[in-house]
Amino acid sequence: MSYHHPMPSEPGTKSDAPNLQVLKDLCKEEIAATRTYEKALSLPVLARHSGVLERCYASHHHRAAELGRRITTLGAEPPSAPGVWGSLIPTLATAAAAMSEKLALALLEESEERGVRRYRDQLQELDPVNRAFLIERIVPAQDASHAAISELKQTVSV
């Protein structure tokens, strides 16, 4: 499903404060995802999946940058670090990888699924301009990352 809306450079139609908080929270999630994939790429148990992991890392990095630019356009400073919970995910990925490749991929898949749900849940919190921004520029890439990790997990035996 594709939505094509003009992306005016002016701020959204509602008060920007709620939009900014949602966008900042989503940006923090993307920063956490990039750190998680950085960690995953360093784990020997996941080395054979580096191509997919690098693509997911690059996609999340790009999304964090896109969200940061949008936040700047709305007149605020974008976050530069993940939230408290987001900073725990790389540690969990390391622990999961120590147990098994399958467990590490399951954790990555769950994180990607959580990201999909988070974007879908937050769409209604945004004004039409920022909602269109997410639908057109961010959500499709999140869906693709989720699909890539889900497919990868299915190829790994128990």
C-alpha positions in Angstrom: 0.0 0.0 0.0 1.5 3.3 -1.0 0.4 6.7 0.0 1.5 9.8 -1.9 1.2 13.0 -0.1 3.1 16.2 -0.6 5.8 16.8 2.0 5.6 20.5 2.8 8.5 21.9 4.6 6.4 23.8 7.1 5.6 22.1 10.4 2.5 19.9 10.8 -1.0 21.1 11.3 -1.4 20.2 15.0 0.8 21.5 17.8 4.3 20.4 17.1 5.0 19.3 20.8 3.2 16.0 20.6 4.6 15.3 17.1 8.1 16.1 18.3 7.8 13.7 21.3 6.6 10.9 19.1 9.3 11.5 16.5 12.0 11.8 19.2 10.9 8.5 20.7 10.9 6.8 17.4 14.4 8.2 16.6 15.7 6.8 19.9 14.3 3.4 18.9 16.2 3.6 15.6 19.4 4.6 17.4 19.0 1.6 19.7 18.4 -0.6 16.6 21.6 0.6 15.0 23.6 -0.2 18.2 21.9 -3.6 18.3 23.0 -4.4 14.8 26.5 -3.1 15.4 26.7 -5.5 18.3 25.2 -8.3 16.2 27.7 -7.8 13.5 30.5 -8.3 16.0 29.2 -11.7 17.2 31.0 -14.7 15.7 27.8 -16.8 15.9 26.1 -14.4 13.5 29.1 -13.8 11.2 27.6 -15.9 8.4 24.6 -13.6 8.3 26.6 -10.4 8.0 25.1 -9.4 4.6 21.6 -9.3 6.0 22.7 -7.7 9.3 24.6 -5.0 7.5 21.6 -4.1 5.3 19.4 -3.9 8.5 22.0 -1.8 10.2 22.2 0.6 7.2 18.4 0.8 7.0 18.0 1.6 10.7 20.9 4.1 10.5 19.2 5.8 7.6 15.9 5.9 9.4 17.5 7.5 12.5 19.0 10.1 10.3 15.7 10.8 8.4 13.8 11.1 11.7 16.6 13.4 13.0 16.3 15.6 10.0 12.5 15.8 10.4 12.9 16.7 14.1 15.3 19.5 13.1 12.8 20.7 10.5 10.3 21.0 13.2 12.7 23.2 15.2 14.0 20.8 17.8 17.3 19.0 18.6 17.1 15.3 17.6 18.2 12.7 20.2 21.7 11.3 19.9 21.3 8.3 22.2 18.8 5.6 22.7 16.5 5.6 25.7 17.2 3.5 28.8 15.4 0.4 27.5 17.0 0.7 24.1 20.4 0.6 25.6 19.7 -2.8 27.0 19.0 -4.5 23.7 22.6 -4.9 22.6 23.4 -6.5 25.9 20.5 -8.9 25.4 21.7 -9.7 21.9 25.1 -10.6 23.2 23.7 -12.9 25.9 21.4 -14.5 23.4 24.2 -15.1 20.9 26.2 -16.8 23.6 23.4 -19.3 23.9 22.6 -19.9 20.2 22.4 -18.4 16.8 18.7 -19.2 16.6 18.1 -17.4 19.9 20.0 -14.3 18.8 18.0 -14.2 15.6 14.8 -14.6 17.5 15.7 -11.6 19.7 16.4 -9.5 16.6 13.1 -10.6 15.0 11.2 -9.7 18.1 12.9 -6.3 18.2 11.9 -5.8 14.5 8.3 -6.9 15.2 8.2 -4.5 18.1 9.4 -1.7 15.8 6.6 -2.5 13.3 4.0 -2.4 16.0 5.4 0.8 17.4 5.3 2.7 14.1 1.7 1.5 13.4 0.6 2.5 16.9 2.2 5.9 16.7 0.7 6.9 13.3 -2.5 8.1 14.8 -0.7 10.3 17.3 0.7 12.5 14.5 -0.7 15.2 12.4 -1.3 14.4 8.7 2.0 15.7 7.4 4.2 13.8 9.9 2.0 10.7 9.5 2.6 10.9 5.7 6.3 11.2 6.4 6.3 8.0 8.4 4.1 6.1 5.9 6.2 7.1 2.9 9.7 7.3 4.2 10.0 5.2 7.4 7.4 2.4 7.7 8.2 0.6 4.4 11.9 0.3 5.5 10.9 -1.0 8.9 8.6 -3.6 7.3 11.5 -4.7 5.0 13.9 -5.1 8.0 11.4 -7.1 9.8 10.8 -9.4 6.8 14.6 -9.8 6.2 15.2 -10.9 9.8 12.1 -13.1 9.9 13.2 -14.9 6.6 16.7 -15.3 8.0 15.5 -16.8 11.2 13.4 -19.3 9.2 16.5 -20.5 7.4 18.4 -21.4 10.6 17.9 -24.8 12.0 17.3 -25.3 15.8 
